[in-house]
Amino acid sequence: MKQALTILMMAFVASAWAATPGVDSPPEPGPALPISVPAFETFTLANGLRVVVAPRRGVPLVSASLLVLAGREAEPEGRTGLADMTAALLGKGARRDGRDVDATTLARQAEALGGTLDSNAGWRSTGVGMTVTTPRLAAALALMADVSRAPLLAPQELDRVRLQALDGLRVALDAPGSVADLAARRSWWGVSVYGRLTTPTTLQRLSIDDVRAFHARHWRPDSAVLVLAGDVDAAGVRPLAEAALGSGCGPPRRRRRTSAQPPRPGCRRPSGSTCPAAARAPSSSRRRRCPRARPRRVWPKWRTRCSGAATPRA
């Protein structure tokens, strides 16, 4: 009996060694396929909008994305979820051709172009996008321009979107995996902007004025990028982009002061001391610097003596 089992095992091992690739065993990997990345073409419109074009011929489709370079990290303190609420309201109504268009009409207009109008918010970007056939790109860009520049941002739509977000948040908080992800994120990022969590309290705190202020502050041509990938090129895209998005600009940004800032009270200047304690101190002790408003990190500086020994400088 043992001899028969041994013979069967040897026959099984021999058949495994003699297996035909692709039939009795997984097929062998083929040669690596070359990766072809299209060369990007970029240009900037007169209002500051950057346009990035990635030509890809073969299929008459174009994916268009209009992004602003601000997202969840730009939310004010205590207003977590504001970027997502703003993005969700972009497709809930807009001003088109001199009249107000509701969310249902916008959805029908997008479907008439053979696509859907998507909006989302993430880290360092918020945007809208569509995928349409090449002949309908001009109409799609016009629709994206209207919902991004002239959204209605109606209070009743905010209440409806807030209820949907609260329902989704309740479902997520009931799942142990989602709670673990939130806890790990807060533990890793701490109290920074990336560690902020959207809660029912922060969602209830949002008002339509917060949404409108966030939109007015960040949805500007000079801080936006239009990305087009598909059956297009820069020469054909430029007139379409100028017609749909080339007009208008946001309010002027505040420029940072480039002149020398006035010294803080108690800071020492090269021309003399402004420290109140130093002014009252004797002249022999006025060389001492005033204490800084924040602690200064001191790194050890080394110098080499003639003997070659390195000693720390006090």
C-alpha positions in Angstrom: 0.0 0.0 0.0 2.8 2.4 0.9 4.6 1.6 -2.3 1.5 2.4 -4.3 1.0 5.8 -2.6 4.6 6.6 -3.2 4.3 5.8 -6.9 1.1 8.0 -7.1 2.8 10.9 -5.4 5.9 10.6 -7.7 3.6 10.6 -10.7 1.7 13.7 -9.5 4.9 15.6 -8.9 6.2 14.6 -12.4 3.0 15.7 -14.0 3.2 19.1 -12.2 6.8 19.6 -13.5 5.7 18.7 -17.0 2.7 21.1 -16.9 2.0 23.1 -20.1 2.2 26.8 -19.5 -1.1 28.5 -19.9 -3.0 25.2 -19.6 -1.9 23.4 -16.5 -0.2 26.4 -14.9 -0.5 30.2 -15.1 0.8 31.7 -18.4 4.2 33.2 -18.4 4.4 37.0 -18.4 4.8 38.6 -21.8 7.2 41.4 -22.7 6.6 44.8 -21.1 4.5 47.1 -23.3 5.9 50.6 -24.0 4.2 53.5 -22.2 3.3 56.4 -24.4 2.6 59.6 -22.5 1.3 62.5 -24.6 3.3 65.7 -24.6 1.4 68.4 -22.7 0.7 71.8 -24.3 0.1 74.7 -22.0 -0.8 78.4 -22.5 -2.4 81.2 -20.4 -5.3 83.3 -21.2 -5.4 87.1 -20.7 -7.3 86.8 -17.4 -4.7 84.5 -15.9 -6.4 81.1 -16.5 -3.9 78.4 -17.3 -4.9 75.8 -19.9 -3.2 72.4 -20.1 -3.9 70.2 -23.2 -3.0 66.5 -23.4 -3.7 65.4 -27.0 -4.8 61.7 -27.5 -6.0 60.9 -30.9 -8.0 57.8 -31.9 -11.3 58.3 -30.1 -13.4 61.5 -30.6 -13.8 62.1 -26.8 -12.5 64.9 -24.6 -12.4 65.0 -20.8 -12.5 68.6 -19.5 -11.7 69.6 -15.9 -11.8 73.1 -14.5 -9.9 73.2 -11.2 -9.1 75.9 -8.7 -6.0 75.4 -6.6 -7.8 75.5 -3.3 -9.6 72.8 -1.4 -10.2 71.4 2.1 -6.9 72.9 3.4 -8.3 76.4 2.7 -11.3 76.0 4.9 -11.5 78.4 7.8 -11.1 77.2 11.4 -14.3 75.5 12.6 -15.8 75.3 9.1 -14.8 71.8 8.1 -16.7 70.5 5.1 -17.1 74.0 3.5 -15.1 73.0 0.4 -17.3 70.0 -0.2 -20.5 71.9 0.3 -19.4 74.6 -2.1 -18.4 72.0 -4.8 -21.8 70.2 -4.4 -23.7 73.5 -4.8 -22.0 74.4 -8.1 -24.3 72.0 -10.0 -27.4 72.9 -8.1 -28.3 76.0 -10.1 -26.6 78.7 -12.1 -27.2 81.9 -14.1 -27.2 81.1 -17.8 -28.2 83.4 -20.7 -29.6 86.0 -18.3 -31.9 83.7 -16.4 -31.7 81.4 -13.4 -31.4 77.7 -14.2 -32.2 75.1 -11.5 -30.4 71.9 -10.8 -32.8 69.8 -12.9 -32.4 71.9 -16.0 -28.6 71.9 -15.6 -28.6 68.1 -15.4 -30.8 67.9 -18.6 -28.5 70.3 -20.4 -25.5 68.1 -19.5 -27.3 65.0 -20.6 -28.2 66.6 -23.9 -24.4 67.0 -24.5 -23.9 63.3 -23.9 -22.3 63.6 -20.5 -22.8 64.4 -16.8 -21.6 67.5 -14.9 -19.4 66.4 -12.0 -18.1 68.5 -9.1 -15.8 67.5 -6.3 -13.5 68.9 -3.7 -10.2 67.5 -2.4 -6.9 68.6 -1.0 -5.5 71.7 -2.8 -8.1 71.5 -5.6 -11.8 71.9 -6.2 -13.4 71.6 -9.6 -16.0 70.6 -12.1 -15.6 68.3 -15.1 -17.3 66.7 -18.1 -16.5 64.1 -20.7 -18.1 64.8 -24.1 -17.6 64.1 -27.8 -15.2 66.5 -29.6 -17.9 68.5 -31.5 -19.7 69.3 -28.3 -16.7 70.6 -26.4 -17.6 74.3 -26.9 -21.0 73.8 -25.3 -19.6 71.8 -22.5 -17.0 74.5 -21.7 -19.8 77.1 -21.7 -21.8 75.1 -19.2 -18.8 74.6 -17.0 -18.0 78.3 -17.1 -21.5 79.3 -16.0 -21.7 76.9 -13.1 -18.3 77.9 -11.8 -18.5 81.7 -12.3 -22.3 82.3 -11.7 -23.7 79.6 -9.4 -26.9 80.4 -7.6 -25.8 79.0 -4.2 -29.4 79.0 -3.0 -30.0 78.4 0.8 -32.6 75.7 0.2 -30.1 73.7 -1.9 -27.5 74.0 0.9 -30.0 72.6 3.3 -30.7 69.7 1.0 -27.0 69.0 0.4 -26.3 69.2 4.1 -29.0 66.6 4.9 -27.4 64.2 2.3 -24.0 64.8 3.8 -25.3 64.2 7.4 -26.9 60.9 6.3 -23.7 59.8 4.7 -21.7 60.8 7.7 -23.9 58.8 10.0 -23.5 55.7 7.9 -19.7 56.2 7.9 -19.6 56.6 11.7 -21.4 53.3 12.1 -18.7 51.4 10.2 -15.7 50.5 12.4 -13.3 50.7 9.4 -14.4 54.3 8.7 -14.0 55.3 12.3 -10.6 53.7 12.4 -9.5 55.7 9.3 -10.7 58.9 10.9 -8.9 58.2 14.2 -5.7 57.3 12.4 -5.8 60.4 10.3 -6.3 62.6 13.4 -3.6 60.8 15.2 -1.1 61.2 12.3 -1.8 64.8 11.3 -2.8 66.1 14.7 -4.4 69.6 14.9 -3.1 70.7 11.4 -5.5 71.4 8.6 -5.0 67.8 7.3 -6.1 66.5 10.6 -9.4 68.3 10.8 -12.5 66.1 10.7 -15.9 66.8 9.3 -18.5 66.2 12.0 -22.3 66.8 12.3 -21.5 69.9 14.4 -19.3 71.5 11.7 -21.8 70.8 9.0 -24.7 72.3 10.9 -22.5 75.4 11.5 -22.1 76.2 7.8 -24.2 79.0 6.4 -24.9 80.1 2.9 -22.8 83.2 3.6 -19.8 81.0 4.3 -20.3 79.2 1.0 -20.6 82.4 -1.0 -17.5 83.9 0.7 -15.5 80.7 0.0 -16.5 80.7 -3.6 -15.8 84.4 -4.1 -12.3 84.1 -2.5 -11.0 81.1 -4.4 -12.9 80.7 -7.7 -10.8 83.1 -9.7 -9.4 82.8 -13.2 -5.8 83.6 -12.0 -5.9 80.7 -9.6 -7.6 78.1 -11.9 -6.5 75.5 -14.4 -8.4 74.1 -17.3 -7.2 70.6 -18.2 -8.3 69.0 -21.5 -7.4 65.4 -22.5 -8.5 63.7 -25.6 -9.0 64.4 -29.3 -7.9 68.0 -29.2 -4.8 70.2 -29.6 -3.7 73.6 -28.3 -4.5 75.3 -31.6 -8.1 74.1 -31.6 -8.7 74.6 -27.9 -7.5 78.2 -27.6 -10.5 79.9 -29.3 -12.9 77.7 -27.4 -11.3 78.5 -24.0 -11.2 82.2 -24.8 -14.8 82.2 -25.8 -16.1 80.4 -22.7 -13.6 81.3 -20.0 -11.5 84.2 -21.3 -13.6 87.0 -20.0 -14.0 88.3 -16.5 -11.6 88.3 -13.6 -11.9 88.1 -9.8 -11.5 91.0 -7.4 -7.9 92.2 -7.0 -5.9 90.2 -4.5 -4.3 91.8 -1.5 -0.6 92.2 -2.1 1.8 91.3 0.6 3.8 94.2 1.9 7.3 94.3 0.4 8.6 97.2 2.4 10.3 96.7 5.7 7.9 95.9 8.5 8.1 98.0 11.6 10.1 96.4 14.4 8.2 94.5 17.1 8.2 96.2 20.5 11.3 95.1 22.4 13.3 94.0 19.3 16.9 95.1 18.8 17.8 97.0 15.6 21.2 97.5 14.2 21.0 101.3 14.7 20.3 101.0 18.4 18.3 99.2 21.0 14.6 99.5 21.3 14.3 97.2 24.4 12.8 99.1 27.3 14.9 97.1 29.7 18.0 98.0 27.7 17.1 101.7 27.7 17.0 101.7 31.5 20.2 99.5 31.9 23.7 101.0 32.2 25.6 101.5 29.0 27.9 98.6 29.7 25.0 96.2 29.6 23.2 97.6 26.6 25.0 95.2 24.3 22.9 92.4 25.5 20.1 91.6 23.0 16.5 91.7 23.9 14.7 88.3 24.4 13.0 87.1 21.3 9.2 86.7 21.1 9.8 83.0 20.3 12.6 80.7 21.3 15.5 80.5 18.8 16.8 77.1 17.8 20.5 77.0 18.5 22.6 74.7 16.4 26.1 73.7 17.6 28.8 75.5 15.6 32.2 73.8 15.4 35.5 75.4 14.8 38.9 73.8 14.3 41.9 74.9 16.2 45.4 74.8 14.9 45.9 71.4 16.5 43.0 70.0 14.5 40.7 69.3 17.4 37.1 70.3 16.9 35.5 72.1 19.8 31.9 73.5 20.1 31.6 77.2 20.0 29.6 78.6 22.9 
